[in-house]
Amino acid sequence: MTLELYNWNLRKNKFNHSGYRYPSSKWDGQVRRAVHRAGLRYLTQRGIAWGTRARGVTPLVATPDLYFEKYRLAVFLDGCYWHGCQICQPTKNQDRYERDRHVDAALERDGYRLLRIWEHVGAEVAAEQVIERVAQLRAERPSSGRGG
């Protein structure tokens, strides 16, 4: 395969996948809607890079389900099966569970605040946990002294 054809295939593949929307479960959607109804605004599918910034080395990336940039709060809404909940699925997907612990440690080391919520708690309880955590961070944050 020639270099031109290879580059063309890469561009075509990138174009084909550019409109791909990440699927979310019904539970994720319920949590997002409840948080939005509470007046909180967040980013979704926002990649957070950490690790080395050395030339030629790609940093690792985590993608939280909700990201509050102002507070550097990353919220992960984890499904019990896929992420290996120790209560519901203690022997399933241990590799993903370990990867999540690694991501947590790396993000905390870089100064991010994390909130990891399991699916078994229910959408309303999960939304309340997010709302309470953001309220705590608002209270901790010093006022900017502008207008009011």
Backbone hydrogen bonds, N-H to C=O, Kabsch-Sander energy under -0.5 kcal/mol:
donor,donor_aa,acceptor,acceptor_aa,energy
6,Y,2,T,-2.3
7,N,3,L,-2.7
8,W,4,E,-2.4
9,N,5,L,-2.4
10,L,6,Y,-2.0
11,R,7,N,-2.3
12,K,8,W,-2.6
13,N,9,N,-2.5
14,K,10,L,-2.4
15,F,11,R,-2.3
16,N,12,K,-2.6
17,H,13,N,-1.7
18,S,14,K,-0.7
18,S,15,F,-0.8
20,Y,17,H,-1.3
29,G,25,S,-2.1
30,Q,26,K,-2.1
31,V,27,W,-2.2
32,R,28,D,-2.7
33,R,29,G,-2.6
34,A,30,Q,-2.1
35,V,31,V,-2.4
36,H,32,R,-2.5
37,R,33,R,-2.7
38,A,34,A,-1.2
39,G,36,H,-2.0
40,L,35,V,-1.7
43,L,67,Y,-2.5
45,Q,64,P,-0.7
46,R,64,P,-0.6
47,G,45,Q,-0.7
48,I,62,A,-3.3
49,A,47,G,-0.6
50,W,60,L,-2.1
57,V,54,A,-2.0
58,T,56,G,-0.5
60,L,50,W,-1.2
62,A,48,I,-2.5
65,D,75,V,-1.4
66,L,75,V,-2.0
67,Y,43,L,-2.1
68,F,73,L,-2.8
69,E,67,Y,-0.9
71,Y,68,F,-0.8
72,R,68,F,-0.8
72,R,69,E,-0.6
73,L,68,F,-2.0
74,A,72,R,-0.6
74,A,113,R,-3.1
75,V,66,L,-3.2
75,V,73,L,-0.5
76,F,74,A,-0.5
76,F,115,L,-2.8
77,L,75,V,-0.5
78,D,76,F,-0.9
78,D,117,I,-2.6
83,H,79,G,-2.0
84,G,81,Y,-0.8
85,C,80,C,-2.4
89,Q,85,C,-1.8
92,K,89,Q,-1.0
97,Y,93,N,-1.8
98,E,94,Q,-2.6
99,R,95,D,-2.2
100,D,96,R,-2.5
101,R,97,Y,-1.8
102,H,98,E,-2.0
103,V,99,R,-2.6
104,D,100,D,-2.6
105,A,101,R,-2.3
106,A,102,H,-2.2
107,L,103,V,-2.7
108,E,104,D,-2.6
109,R,105,A,-2.0
110,D,106,A,-1.3
111,G,108,E,-1.5
112,Y,107,L,-2.4
113,R,72,R,-3.3
115,L,74,A,-2.1
117,I,76,F,-2.8
117,I,115,L,-0.5
119,E,78,D,-1.9
121,V,118,W,-1.5
122,G,119,E,-1.5
126,A,122,G,-2.1
127,A,123,A,-2.6
128,E,124,E,-2.3
129,Q,125,V,-2.2
130,V,126,A,-2.0
131,I,127,A,-2.6
132,E,128,E,-2.7
133,R,129,Q,-2.1
134,V,130,V,-2.4
135,A,131,I,-2.2
136,Q,132,E,-2.2
137,L,133,R,-2.2
138,R,134,V,-2.3
139,A,135,A,-2.1
140,E,136,Q,-1.8
141,R,137,L,-1.5
